[in-house]
Amino acid sequence: MDGGLLSPVPDHRAQTAARAWRRHVVSAFDLDQVFANMPKWQIEHEILSRPQGVSTCAMLLLDDVGLASNRLGGRVRATGSTPPGQFAIGLDIACPPGRQFGGRPLTRNDVLFGYSGAELDYLHPVGFNDLNMILPGTLVEAAVSHRVTEPIDLARFRTARVGDAGVLTRPDLWRLFGTLAAMLHGEQPMPDNPMTIEQLRAEVLDAIGSLIGRYLEVGGDQQVWHHRRPVAMRAAEYMRANLGEAMTLGEICAAARASERTVEYAFRDVFGVGAKRYLKILRLNAVRRQLLRLAPEAIVIQDLAQDAGFWHMGHFSADYRGLFDESPSDTLRRRFARDELAFSRALAGDRR
């Protein structure tokens, strides 16, 4: 599926002349490792809290219909956009309080819809468990056509929409989505013959048509972005642009064009932490990304920390371990676990 949801690397495969299914599961204590194998739709992430357990991303491709389910052992902010020409639907399977989109708290009954470039901005709490479906817009139009009196205008979903799609009032839909999530995570068997695969795909398309039809029928468009999000985003943009520089809360507020009180409220509403804590989280995530991406000979931990705005290595190391549950050298050791020479080069660079 060009630009679609799933990784092309399967761990199971069933092939017919007409339909195929592929499943790919990534499970790790390290959230970076999980996100590195997630859908290829320019997802960026920030780890917001120390991991409390294993995280899993399970993905399934039913021919041209993609499904994914995430179970996260840490608190994460994930941002990105829906791929060109693709329609995405996201719903809650079993999630504790704290699930947000664009700073707006979501309820169990809220379903997210986005089409072709729609901006995504999730805040996932610890214990998050969801189901996402993504498919070409043409399939959505066909699935909804017999449920609405006028042709659906997919362009309205280029801005993400959140609303009541009647999931909790439809036991049949709820059972189907629960079964799909269980299949994704290997807790229920996948279909083993072409006819059953085709039937499952048809049921998924019918459920998607039902969700969107109900949403359009109710007409309950809700504002998807929190009203304080622009303040938080201006401040966060300033932080990222000046990550290696010393900055005061007053400078951040000036960039956000808001008072300290408003900025603090905005950060807690949108990111779940205060402005100063979020700045430290950005800096720690920036160092970690470099440790995971740079060539071994280019890695000097102290330089990377200073480039991200840390001037006291003792405090940096403690903060790094507090957020990621490992030291910077542990991160390198895991990365180069199968390449002792590269790990030695990285450590040698750090001692220069």
N, C-alpha and C positions, 0 to 999 in steps of 0.2 A: 504494500500500500504506500504509494509515493507520498512522502511528507506525513505519514500517518503515525499512529500511536506506538506501535510495538517494535521492539528490537527484532531484527531479522534472524537472530540466533535461537532456534527452538530447542527444547529438551524433550519434546514429544511431537509426533507428527502423524496425521492421518490424511491420506491423499485420495481424492476421487477425481473423475474427469471434470466435475463441475465445482466441487467445494473442497476446501482444506481447512484443517485447524492446526494451530501451532501455539504451544504454551511455553513461557519462559519465566522462571522464578529466581529472584535474587534475594538472599536472606543474609543479614550480617548485623553485628553489634554496631559497626561503624556506619553511620548515616550517610557519609560521603560516598562510601562504596555502593550503597543502595541507590542513591540518586545518580551516580555515574552510569548506572545501567538502566535508568528510567527512560520513559518515552522521549524520542528525539524531536521535541518541539520547543527547543531553546529554554528548557526549565533551568532556572537559577535557584539556589537555595541558601538559606542562612540557618545554621544550627543555633537555636536560642537557649537550649538548656542541656545539661549533662544527660547522656542517654541512660535510660533506666532498664532497658531490655533490648532484645533483638528486634530489628525492623525488617519488614519483608515487602517487596514489590512483586506482585504476580501479574503477568500479562498473558492475554489470550487473544488470538486472531481467528475469527470465524470468517474465512475468506476475506471480505472487505469490511467486516464489522469488527472493530477492536474493543477489547474490554481490559480494564486494569483495576486492581484492588491493592490498596496500601494499608499496611498495619505498622504503625510507627512507635518505636520505643523511646522517642525523644521529641521535644517540641521544636517545630521547624516552620520557617516562613518560606514558601515556594512561589515563585513568580515566573511568568512566561506568557505565551499566547497560543491560541488554537492554530493549527497548521492551515495553510491556504486551501480553501475548498472543503474543509472538514468541519463537521458539526459535533460539538462535545456536550455531554450531559454528565453531571456529577451529583451523587446523592450519598447520604449517610447510611451505613449499614449498622454500625454500633459504635457510637462515639461519645466520650465524656464531654461535659461542658467545656467551652473554649474554642470550638470550631468557628472560624471567621472567614469572611471573604471581603477583601477591601476594607477591613476594619469593622465590618458589619457582622454581629453575631448571627449564626445560623441555627435554626431549629431542626428537629428530626424531619419535619415535613417540607423543608425547603429543598428545592432542586435547582441546580445551576445549569444554565444553557448558554452556550457561546458558539459563534460561527466565524470561521475564516479571519483570523487576526484579532479576535476578541481578547482583550487584556485579562490576564489571570493573576490574582494576588491572594493566595491562601495563607491562613495561619492554622497550622495543624497542632492540636494538643497531644500530649502523651496518651497513648492508647487509641489514637485515631484509626478508624477502620472505615473505608469508603468503597464505592464502586463507581467507576467511570466508564462511559461508553463513547466511542468516537467512530464516525462513519462519514462517507461523502454526503454533501448536501443534497445531491440528487436522490439518494435513498431516503433521506428525511422527507423530502417533498412527496415522494411516492407513499411513504408510510402514513403521512398525515392527510393526504388528498381526500380520502373518503370520510374524514372526520370533521372537515370544515367546509363551509359553504363557498369560500373564496380561496384561491391559491395562496399558500403561505409565502410571506415575504421574508426570506432568510436574512435579508440585509438588516432587519431590526435587531438581530442577534449578534451583529458585529460589535455591539456593546453588550457585555455579559449581562444576563438577566437572572434574577432569582425570584422564585415564587412557589406557590402551592400548586403541585401537580397531582394531588390526590393520592400519593403513595400510601399513606397510612390508612386510607379508607378502602383500599383495594387489596384484600388478603392474597389474591392470586398474583398480583404484581410483586407484593412483598416476598411471597414464597419464591417466585422466579429469581428475583434479585439476590436473595439469600443463597439460593442454590448456585447461581453463577459465581458468587464470591467464594463459596465452598469449593467449587470446581477449580477456580483459579488457584487456590491455595492447596490443591491436592487432597482436600478432605472429602470430596465426592468424586467418583470416576467420571471421566469424559465419555461422550458417546463413542461407540466402537464400530459403527457402521454408517455408510453414507446417508441413508434415509434419516437416521436419528440426528445426524449432524445438520442436515438441511432443515429438519423440523425445529431444532434448537435455534438456528439462525432466524427462522421465520417467527418464532415466539419472541425473540429479542427485538426484531423489527416491529412487531405488533405492539410490544410493550413501549417502545420508544414513541411510536405513533400515538399511543394512548396518553403518555405523559405530556407530550407537546400539545396534543388536542385538548386535554383538560386544562393545561396552562392557558392556552389561547381562549378557551371558553370562559374561564373565570375572569380573564382580563386583569389579573392582579399583579401587574408589573410593580415591583418594589425597587426603591432606589438601592442599587447594588453597592455604592461606595458610601462609607461613613462620611458625615459632613465635615469632620476634622481631618480627613485624609490629605487634602491639599497642603495643609500646614505641615503635617508629618513628612510628606514626600519632599517638600521644599527643603526642610531641615536635613533629611536623610541624603538628599542630593548634594547639599553643601558638605556634609560629613564625608561622603565618598570622594568628592573632588579634592578634599584637603586632608586625606586620611593620615598622612605622615606628619602633619603640622600640629603644633599645640593649638588648641582652640578652647575658648570659653563658652559657657552656656549663653552668655550675652551675645556673642558672635553668631552662634547657631540660631538664636531667636531673631536676630537682625536678618539673617538669610531667610528665615521662615516668615518674616514680616508679621510676627505675633509676639505677645508677651510671654514671659517665662511660664506663667500659670497655664496659658493656652497651649504652649508647646508641650508641657508635661502631660496635660490631659490628652493631647493628640497622640503622643507616643504610647501612652498606656492604653488608649482606645484602639489604636491601629496595630501596634507591635507587641502590646502586652507587657512592656517594660518602660522605664523612664528613659529620657534622652541620653543621659550620661552612660547608663548601662548599655543602651543600644549602640552607642559609639564604640564602646569596648568590644561588644560582640562583633561589630563590623570589622574591627581591627584584627581580632583573633581569627575570624573566618578568612580574612585576606591572607594572613600568614599561612594558615593551613592550606589554602588553595595553592600557594606557591610551593609549599613542601611537597604537595601531591603532583605538581605539574612540571616543575623546573628540571632541567638536566642535572644529574648528580654533581657535576663539577661546578655548577652555577649556584649551589646551595650553601649559603652561610647564614645560619640561623640568627645570629646576632644582627647581621645587616638587614635581614628580612623583617625582624622585629622592629628595628629602628625605622625602617622605611614605612612601617605601618603605624608609627607613633608611640612605640614603647621605648622608654629610655632606661628602665631599671630591669635587668634581665631576671633577677630573682622574682620580682612581681609578675613579669611576663610569664615565666615558667609556671608559677602558681596559678595564674589566671587561665593559662592554656590547659593545664591539667584539670582545673575546675570545670571547664566547659566541655572538654572532649574526653575526659577520663583517661588521658595518656599524656606523656611528655612529647615535645617536638621530636626528639630522637626516636621515641617509640613509633611515631608516625612514619618516620623514614625507615625504620627497621621493618615495619609491616609492608611498606610500599616495595622495598627491595628484598623481601623475604627470600626470593628465589634468585637473587643476583647479589652475591656477597661483594663482588668487585665494585658494583655501583654503590652499594651501601658504604663501603670503605671510602670511595671517592667523595660521597656526600659528607661523611664525617670529617674527612681530611679537609674539605673546603670549609667546613665549619670551624676548624682549628686554625685556619690561615690568619 
